[in-house]
Amino acid sequence: QEKKWILPCCLHFSLVRPYHPTLFLNQKSNMAPVISKMMVLGLAASASAFSPMAPEASTTALFNGPVLGAGGMADTRDPDAVVHEDPRKSISDAPSFEEYLKQRAGGGGDAAAAPAAAAPVAAAAAPVAAAAPASGGTVVASLQSLQGPGMVWGAEGVEQGKEESELKGYDNFDKFYNALQATGVAAELAAGGPYTIFAPTNSALEAYEQLKGPIDATVVKMQIVPGKMASSEVRGDLTSLAGPLSYRYAVRKHFLNDAIIGEKSFGPYPDFPVDVECSDGVIHAVGMAFALY
């Protein structure tokens, strides 16, 4: 009688509603072990759906504690040149971005041609060398005729039918020369020497006037350091006639109060003149007034 009841129940539950295995747990049937295993697996699967997920392991080892290289950049190799007894471990000086552009403009296609590519730069800088008062002119008199770095048209030249990289003119030192005269600093320099003049270009002083105001004697004296110093010797803090100047080395460049010493211009045009010999000192051109620092 039990067996006759089981079969109709199986048919009824399989056709009318979802199969429920607990109906057969107490029946003497060969399906009982299979059904028991199915229930255990089902309970295990259900329980795992509500178990807390283990947090994913993550690391930021690549970004923790970046090391500043000698060039001032993070996570970069030391850019300083190194000569090792094993030539394979030596690091040669690499050109700056501006120097690379000059080499490319001069047709330097490979490392071997790089020295030849630099020739147009030297040729373009010839007017600067000619303007250097090697015959005995003073630093003040030399600023009046010294040719500054070449300037390109940039985006504004497009509207006038010019190429962006076309030469627009030269960023000279008329404003600084006039400021030396107007503030009376020129007369002070005439009584002594030698001096190292970090001469700001016209555009550098125009930027100062727009941001800070009129140029006074303090602004002018910030650009003058007692004694004669070559550009290659600017490797530390200095003291100008108006106060201290802060030195730093970053991105393969030497900065004094955030002005680059020996700055390069874009294209095959004259760079900022440096080491201009005078009778009472030397002149190095800079693209920013020190008083802006």
C-alpha positions as CSV (number, residue, x, y, z in Angstrom):
1,Q,0.0,0.0,0.0
2,E,2.9,2.4,0.7
3,K,4.4,1.7,-2.8
4,K,1.1,2.4,-4.4
5,W,0.9,5.8,-2.7
6,I,4.5,6.9,-3.6
7,L,4.1,6.8,-7.4
8,P,1.0,9.0,-7.6
9,C,2.7,11.5,-5.3
10,C,5.7,11.7,-7.5
11,L,3.6,12.3,-10.5
12,H,1.5,14.9,-8.7
13,F,4.5,17.0,-7.4
14,S,6.5,16.8,-10.6
15,L,3.6,18.1,-12.7
16,V,1.9,20.6,-10.3
17,R,4.6,22.2,-8.2
18,P,8.4,22.2,-7.9
19,Y,9.9,18.9,-6.7
20,H,10.5,18.9,-3.0
21,P,13.0,16.2,-1.9
22,T,11.9,16.0,1.7
23,L,8.9,13.9,0.7
24,F,11.2,11.0,0.2
25,L,13.6,11.2,3.0
26,N,11.6,8.7,5.1
27,Q,10.8,6.4,2.2
28,K,12.6,3.2,1.6
29,S,13.8,4.1,-1.9
30,N,17.1,3.9,-3.8
31,M,16.8,7.7,-4.4
32,A,17.1,8.7,-0.8
33,P,21.0,8.8,-0.7
34,V,21.0,10.8,-3.9
35,I,18.4,13.3,-2.6
36,S,20.3,13.7,0.6
37,K,23.5,14.6,-1.3
38,M,21.6,17.1,-3.4
39,M,20.2,18.8,-0.3
40,V,23.6,19.1,1.3
41,L,25.1,20.6,-1.9
42,G,22.1,23.0,-2.2
43,L,22.5,24.1,1.4
44,A,26.2,24.6,1.0
45,A,25.7,26.7,-2.2
46,S,23.0,28.8,-0.5
47,A,25.3,29.5,2.5
48,S,28.2,30.6,0.4
49,A,26.0,33.2,-1.3
50,F,25.7,35.0,2.1
51,S,29.2,34.5,3.4
52,P,31.4,37.7,3.5
53,M,33.7,38.2,0.6
54,A,37.4,38.3,1.4
55,P,38.9,41.7,0.5
56,E,41.0,41.7,-2.6
57,A,44.7,42.2,-1.9
58,S,46.0,45.3,-3.5
59,T,49.4,47.1,-3.5
60,T,50.6,50.5,-4.5
61,A,54.3,49.6,-4.2
62,L,55.0,51.4,-7.5
63,F,53.7,54.7,-6.2
64,N,54.7,54.7,-2.5
65,G,57.6,56.9,-1.6
66,P,58.9,58.1,-5.1
67,V,62.5,58.8,-5.1
68,L,63.6,62.2,-6.6
69,G,66.4,61.8,-9.1
70,A,69.2,64.3,-9.4
71,G,67.2,66.0,-12.1
72,G,64.4,66.8,-9.7
73,M,61.9,64.4,-11.3
74,A,60.2,61.5,-9.4
75,D,60.6,57.9,-10.4
76,T,63.3,58.6,-13.0
77,R,66.9,57.5,-13.3
78,D,69.7,59.7,-12.1
79,P,70.3,61.9,-15.2
80,D,73.9,63.0,-14.2
81,A,76.6,61.8,-16.5
82,V,78.7,58.9,-15.2
83,V,82.0,57.6,-16.6
84,H,82.5,54.0,-15.5
85,E,85.5,51.8,-16.0
86,D,83.2,49.5,-17.8
87,P,81.9,51.5,-20.9
88,R,78.6,49.6,-20.8
89,K,77.8,51.1,-17.5
90,S,78.7,54.7,-18.4
91,I,75.9,57.3,-18.8
92,S,76.6,60.1,-21.3
93,D,75.1,63.6,-21.2
94,A,71.8,63.7,-23.1
95,P,70.7,66.9,-24.8
96,S,67.9,69.0,-23.4
97,F,64.7,69.2,-25.3
98,E,65.7,72.6,-26.8
99,E,69.1,71.3,-27.8
100,Y,67.4,68.3,-29.4
101,L,65.2,70.6,-31.5
102,K,68.2,72.6,-32.6
103,Q,70.0,69.4,-33.7
104,R,66.9,68.2,-35.5
105,A,66.5,71.6,-37.2
106,G,70.1,71.4,-38.3
107,G,69.6,68.0,-39.9
108,G,71.2,65.8,-37.3
109,G,69.7,62.4,-37.9
110,D,71.8,60.4,-35.5
111,A,74.2,60.6,-32.7
112,A,77.2,60.8,-35.0
113,A,75.7,63.8,-36.9
114,A,74.8,65.6,-33.7
115,P,78.0,67.7,-33.5
116,A,77.5,68.8,-37.1
117,A,73.9,69.6,-36.4
118,A,75.0,72.1,-33.7
119,A,76.9,74.2,-36.3
120,P,73.9,76.2,-37.4
121,V,73.4,77.2,-33.7
122,A,76.9,78.5,-33.4
123,A,76.5,80.4,-36.7
124,A,73.2,81.9,-35.5
125,A,74.8,83.0,-32.3
126,A,77.6,84.8,-34.2
127,P,76.0,88.3,-33.8
128,V,76.0,87.7,-30.0
129,A,79.7,87.0,-30.0
130,A,80.3,90.1,-32.2
131,A,78.3,92.2,-29.8
132,A,80.3,91.0,-26.7
133,P,82.4,94.0,-25.6
134,A,85.7,92.1,-25.5
135,S,87.5,95.4,-26.4
136,G,87.0,96.9,-23.0
137,G,83.4,98.1,-22.7
138,T,81.7,98.2,-19.4
139,V,78.8,96.0,-18.3
140,V,76.4,98.9,-18.5
141,A,77.5,100.1,-21.9
142,S,77.5,96.5,-23.3
143,L,73.8,96.0,-22.3
144,Q,72.8,98.8,-24.7
145,S,74.0,96.9,-27.7
146,L,73.9,93.3,-26.6
147,Q,71.7,91.1,-28.8
148,G,69.3,88.9,-26.9
149,P,67.8,85.5,-27.7
150,G,65.7,84.9,-30.8
151,M,61.9,85.1,-30.5
152,V,59.5,83.2,-32.7
153,W,56.0,84.3,-33.7
154,G,54.1,81.5,-32.1
155,A,50.4,81.2,-32.4
156,E,49.9,85.0,-32.9
157,G,51.8,84.8,-36.1
158,V,49.3,82.5,-37.8
159,E,46.8,85.3,-38.2
160,Q,49.4,87.5,-39.9
161,G,50.5,84.8,-42.3
162,K,53.6,83.8,-40.4
163,E,54.9,80.4,-39.4
164,E,54.8,79.7,-35.7
165,S,58.5,78.9,-35.7
166,E,59.5,81.9,-37.8
167,L,61.9,84.4,-36.3
168,K,60.0,87.5,-35.0
169,G,62.9,89.4,-33.5
170,Y,65.3,89.5,-30.5
171,D,64.5,89.9,-26.9
172,N,67.1,92.5,-26.0
173,F,68.1,94.4,-22.8
174,D,66.9,98.0,-23.4
175,K,64.5,98.1,-20.5
176,F,67.2,96.9,-18.1
177,Y,69.7,99.4,-19.4
178,N,67.2,102.2,-19.0
179,A,66.4,101.0,-15.5
180,L,70.1,101.0,-14.5
181,Q,70.3,104.7,-15.6
182,A,66.9,105.8,-14.1
183,T,67.6,104.3,-10.7
184,G,71.1,105.5,-10.4
185,V,72.6,102.0,-10.1
186,A,74.7,102.6,-13.2
187,A,76.6,105.4,-11.5
188,E,77.2,103.1,-8.5
189,L,78.6,100.4,-10.8
190,A,80.9,102.8,-12.5
191,A,82.8,103.4,-9.2
192,G,83.7,99.7,-8.6
193,G,83.7,96.2,-9.9
194,P,84.0,93.6,-11.1
195,Y,80.4,92.5,-11.2
196,T,78.4,89.6,-12.5
197,I,75.2,90.9,-14.2
198,F,72.3,88.5,-14.6
199,A,70.6,90.7,-17.2
200,P,66.8,90.2,-17.6
201,T,65.4,90.5,-21.1
202,N,62.8,93.1,-22.1
203,S,60.0,90.6,-21.9
204,A,61.2,89.5,-18.4
205,L,60.9,93.0,-17.1
206,E,57.6,93.6,-18.8
207,A,56.3,90.5,-17.0
208,Y,57.5,91.9,-13.7
209,E,55.8,95.2,-14.3
210,Q,52.5,93.5,-15.1
211,L,52.7,91.2,-12.0
212,K,54.5,93.4,-9.4
213,G,54.6,97.0,-10.5
214,P,57.3,99.6,-11.3
215,I,61.0,98.6,-11.4
216,D,63.0,100.3,-8.7
217,A,66.6,100.2,-7.5
218,T,66.0,97.1,-5.4
219,V,64.7,95.1,-8.4
220,V,67.7,96.2,-10.5
221,K,70.3,95.4,-7.7
222,M,68.8,91.9,-7.4
223,Q,70.3,91.1,-10.8
224,I,73.9,92.2,-9.8
225,V,76.3,90.0,-7.8
226,P,79.7,91.4,-6.7
227,G,82.7,89.6,-8.3
228,K,83.2,88.0,-11.6
229,M,81.6,84.5,-12.1
230,A,81.3,82.3,-15.2
231,S,78.0,80.7,-15.9
232,S,79.5,77.3,-15.2
233,E,80.4,78.4,-11.7
234,V,76.8,79.2,-10.7
235,R,76.3,76.1,-8.6
236,G,75.1,77.4,-5.3
237,D,73.3,80.2,-3.5
238,L,74.6,83.7,-4.2
239,T,74.3,87.2,-2.6
240,S,73.3,90.1,-4.8
241,L,73.5,93.8,-4.1
242,A,69.9,93.6,-2.8
243,G,69.9,90.3,-1.0
244,P,70.3,86.5,-1.2
245,L,69.6,84.5,-4.4
246,S,68.5,80.8,-4.2
247,Y,70.1,78.2,-6.4
248,R,68.7,74.8,-7.4
249,Y,69.4,72.2,-10.0
250,A,66.4,70.5,-11.6
251,V,65.5,68.8,-14.9
252,R,69.1,69.1,-16.0
253,K,69.1,72.9,-15.7
254,H,70.6,75.3,-13.2
255,F,68.2,77.8,-11.7
256,L,68.9,81.0,-9.7
257,N,65.7,82.4,-8.1
258,D,63.8,80.2,-10.6
259,A,65.5,81.8,-13.7
260,I,67.4,79.4,-15.9
261,I,71.1,80.1,-16.3
262,G,72.1,79.4,-19.9
263,E,68.6,79.1,-21.2
264,K,68.0,77.8,-24.8
265,S,65.7,79.4,-27.3
266,F,63.5,77.3,-29.7
267,G,64.6,76.8,-33.3
268,P,67.9,77.6,-34.9
269,Y,68.1,81.0,-33.3
270,P,70.5,82.6,-30.8
271,D,70.2,81.4,-27.2
272,F,70.3,83.6,-24.1
273,P,73.9,85.0,-24.2
274,V,76.1,84.0,-21.3
275,D,79.7,84.7,-20.4
276,V,79.8,88.0,-22.2
277,E,83.2,89.4,-21.2
278,C,83.3,93.1,-20.2
279,S,86.1,95.3,-18.8
280,D,84.5,95.4,-15.3
281,G,82.7,92.1,-15.2
282,V,80.6,89.6,-17.1
283,I,77.0,89.4,-18.3
284,H,74.6,86.4,-18.3
285,A,71.2,86.8,-19.8
286,V,68.1,85.4,-17.9
287,G,64.5,85.2,-18.8
288,M,63.0,86.2,-15.5
289,A,63.5,89.0,-13.0
290,F,64.9,87.6,-9.8
291,A,62.6,89.8,-7.7
292,L,59.6,87.7,-8.9
293,Y,60.9,84.7,-6.9
